[in-house]
Amino acid sequence: MTGRDMSSIIGVVILAAGASSRMGKPKLLLPWGTTSILGHLIRQWEAARAKQITVVCAPGNSTIAEELDRIGFPTANRVYNPNPERGMFSSIRCAAEWNGWQPEITHVGIVLGDQPHLRDETLRVLIEFVAAHPDTVCQPSREGRRRHPVLMPRGVFDRLRASSAGNLKEFLHNEIVSTCELEDPGIDLDIDRPEDYEKALQLSAGNER
């Protein structure tokens, strides 16, 4: 099975329910190229030929809803976390409990909402890595440290529904994880503060040279 074949059955969860408190403004709405960070992430995974893309939102966040409307993202693929203050893992659980997943999806990727600077090549390599390790959780690493995005078999993803773990790291502790060592420095950076955003823009500009 090739990477292209594998990508056609990958579903993606983009986490967009956070409050962006350290940024001081909604970070997923920050400009990125000709669109927003959120718009770019959706485009990037569409280009990677993900079969289904979902976005987890906070139900009261009208600005995210307006941006999704602006870019034409379907309401049918929006998942709502009624308690986003409980953190990222609660959004992941909401995505696992959602009943809108297409039955042919065999793997699901957990995508942070603040990593638009990852190289397209990084996503391609990860998808090919999943094709070579279809029965394990696949996670990128850099210098031996596990990073995001995390791609997991559908069966593992479904187990999140009944998990008593307190966070994703704890949940993955009981799963078989295959790591893909990458040189992309972007996997070390999350956009939490304004200076992170500036660094991410610089990384992205460097990727395009």
C-alpha positions as CSV (number, residue, x, y, z in Angstrom):
1,M,0.0,0.0,0.0
2,T,1.5,3.4,-1.0
3,G,1.3,6.6,1.0
4,R,-1.2,7.9,-1.5
5,D,-3.4,4.9,-0.9
6,M,-3.1,5.3,2.8
7,S,-4.0,9.0,2.8
8,S,-7.3,8.3,1.2
9,I,-8.5,6.5,4.3
10,I,-7.0,8.8,7.0
11,G,-9.4,11.0,9.0
12,V,-8.1,14.1,10.7
13,V,-9.0,15.9,14.0
14,I,-7.9,19.5,14.1
15,L,-8.1,20.8,17.7
16,A,-9.6,24.3,17.7
17,A,-11.4,24.6,21.0
18,G,-8.7,26.2,23.1
19,A,-9.0,29.7,24.5
20,S,-5.6,31.0,23.2
21,S,-5.1,32.7,26.6
22,R,-1.3,33.0,26.3
23,M,-1.6,34.5,22.8
24,G,-4.2,37.1,23.9
25,K,-6.2,36.6,20.7
26,P,-7.6,33.5,18.8
27,K,-4.4,32.0,17.4
28,L,-6.1,29.9,14.8
29,L,-7.4,33.1,13.2
30,L,-4.0,34.7,12.8
31,P,-3.0,35.3,9.2
32,W,-1.1,32.5,7.4
33,G,-0.3,33.0,3.7
34,T,-3.5,33.9,2.0
35,T,-5.8,32.6,4.7
36,S,-5.7,31.9,8.5
37,I,-3.8,29.3,10.4
38,L,-7.0,27.3,10.6
39,G,-7.6,27.7,6.9
40,H,-4.1,26.6,6.1
41,L,-4.3,23.5,8.3
42,I,-7.4,22.4,6.5
43,R,-5.9,23.1,3.1
44,Q,-2.7,21.3,4.0
45,W,-4.5,18.1,5.0
46,E,-6.7,18.3,2.0
47,A,-3.6,18.4,-0.1
48,A,-2.3,15.4,1.8
49,R,-5.5,13.7,0.6
50,A,-7.1,13.0,4.0
51,K,-10.4,11.4,3.4
52,Q,-12.2,13.3,6.2
53,I,-11.3,16.4,8.1
54,T,-13.0,17.4,11.3
55,V,-12.5,20.5,13.5
56,V,-13.3,20.4,17.2
57,C,-14.7,23.8,18.4
58,A,-16.0,25.4,21.5
59,P,-19.8,25.8,21.1
60,G,-19.7,29.5,22.1
61,N,-16.8,30.5,19.9
62,S,-18.5,32.5,17.2
63,T,-15.2,33.7,15.6
64,I,-14.0,30.2,14.8
65,A,-17.5,29.4,13.4
66,E,-17.4,32.5,11.3
67,E,-14.0,31.6,9.9
68,L,-15.1,28.1,9.1
69,D,-18.1,29.6,7.3
70,R,-15.9,31.9,5.4
71,I,-13.6,29.2,4.1
72,G,-16.6,26.9,3.3
73,F,-15.9,24.2,5.9
74,P,-18.9,22.0,6.2
75,T,-21.0,22.2,9.4
76,A,-21.4,18.4,9.2
77,N,-17.7,18.0,10.1
78,R,-17.6,20.3,13.1
79,V,-17.4,18.6,16.4
80,Y,-18.3,20.6,19.6
81,N,-16.6,20.2,23.0
82,P,-19.1,21.4,25.6
83,N,-16.3,21.7,28.2
84,P,-13.2,23.0,26.4
85,E,-11.8,24.3,29.7
86,R,-11.0,20.7,30.5
87,G,-8.2,20.8,28.0
88,M,-6.9,19.2,24.8
89,F,-7.7,15.6,25.8
90,S,-11.3,16.4,26.3
91,S,-11.5,17.6,22.7
92,I,-9.9,14.4,21.5
93,R,-12.4,12.4,23.5
94,C,-15.3,14.4,21.9
95,A,-13.9,13.6,18.5
96,A,-13.7,9.9,19.3
97,E,-17.3,9.9,20.6
98,W,-18.6,11.7,17.6
99,N,-20.8,9.5,15.4
100,G,-20.0,11.2,12.1
101,W,-16.9,9.4,11.1
102,Q,-17.0,7.7,7.7
103,P,-16.9,3.9,8.1
104,E,-14.0,3.5,5.6
105,I,-11.7,5.6,7.8
106,T,-8.9,3.3,9.1
107,H,-6.6,5.8,10.8
108,V,-7.2,9.1,12.6
109,G,-4.7,11.9,13.0
110,I,-4.7,14.2,16.0
111,V,-3.6,17.6,14.7
112,L,-2.7,20.5,16.9
113,G,-4.3,23.8,15.9
114,D,-1.1,25.7,16.2
115,Q,1.4,23.9,13.9
116,P,0.8,25.4,10.4
117,H,4.5,25.6,9.9
118,L,5.0,21.9,9.5
119,R,6.5,21.1,6.1
120,D,4.3,19.4,3.5
121,E,7.0,16.8,3.2
122,T,6.7,16.0,6.9
123,L,3.0,15.1,6.5
124,R,3.9,13.0,3.4
125,V,6.6,11.1,5.3
126,L,4.2,10.5,8.2
127,I,1.5,9.2,6.0
128,E,3.9,6.8,4.3
129,F,5.2,5.8,7.7
130,V,1.6,4.9,8.7
131,A,1.3,2.8,5.6
132,A,4.4,0.9,6.7
133,H,3.2,0.5,10.3
134,P,-0.6,0.2,10.0
135,D,-1.2,-1.6,13.2
136,T,0.5,0.8,15.6
137,V,0.1,4.4,16.7
138,C,2.5,6.5,14.6
139,Q,4.2,9.5,16.1
140,P,6.9,11.8,14.8
141,S,10.0,12.4,16.9
142,R,12.9,14.7,16.8
143,E,16.1,13.9,18.7
144,G,14.2,11.1,20.4
145,R,11.3,13.2,21.7
146,R,7.8,12.3,20.6
147,R,5.8,15.1,19.0
148,H,2.6,15.8,17.0
149,P,0.6,15.0,14.9
150,V,-0.2,11.6,16.2
151,L,-1.8,9.1,13.8
152,M,-3.6,6.1,15.2
153,P,-5.5,3.1,13.9
154,R,-9.2,3.4,14.0
155,G,-9.5,0.8,16.7
156,V,-7.1,2.7,19.0
157,F,-9.0,5.9,18.3
158,D,-12.3,4.3,19.2
159,R,-10.8,3.1,22.6
160,L,-10.5,6.7,23.6
161,R,-14.2,6.8,24.2
162,A,-13.9,4.6,27.3
163,S,-10.5,5.6,28.4
164,S,-9.9,6.7,32.0
165,A,-6.5,8.4,31.1
166,G,-6.0,12.0,32.1
167,N,-4.3,13.0,28.9
168,L,-3.1,11.8,25.6
169,K,0.4,10.9,26.8
170,E,-1.1,8.7,29.5
171,F,-3.5,7.0,27.0
172,L,-0.7,6.3,24.6
173,H,1.4,4.7,27.4
174,N,-0.7,1.5,27.0
175,E,-0.5,1.5,23.2
176,I,2.2,0.3,20.9
177,V,3.8,3.4,19.3
178,S,6.1,3.5,16.3
179,T,8.1,6.7,16.1
180,C,9.3,8.3,12.9
181,E,12.4,10.4,13.4
182,L,12.2,13.6,11.4
183,E,14.5,16.6,10.9
184,D,11.7,19.2,10.6
185,P,12.4,21.7,13.4
186,G,8.7,22.8,13.2
187,I,7.6,19.8,15.2
188,D,9.4,21.2,18.2
189,L,7.4,24.5,18.1
190,D,3.8,25.1,19.3
191,I,2.3,28.6,18.7
192,D,1.3,29.7,22.2
193,R,2.7,33.3,22.4
194,P,3.2,36.1,19.9
195,E,6.9,35.4,19.7
196,D,6.1,31.7,18.8
197,Y,4.0,33.0,15.9
198,E,6.8,35.1,14.6
199,K,9.2,32.2,14.8
200,A,6.7,29.9,13.0
201,L,6.4,32.5,10.2
202,Q,10.2,32.5,9.9
203,L,10.3,28.7,9.8
204,S,7.6,28.6,7.1
205,A,9.5,31.2,5.0
206,G,12.6,29.1,5.3
207,N,10.6,26.0,4.1
208,E,9.6,27.9,0.9
209,R,13.2,28.8,-0.1
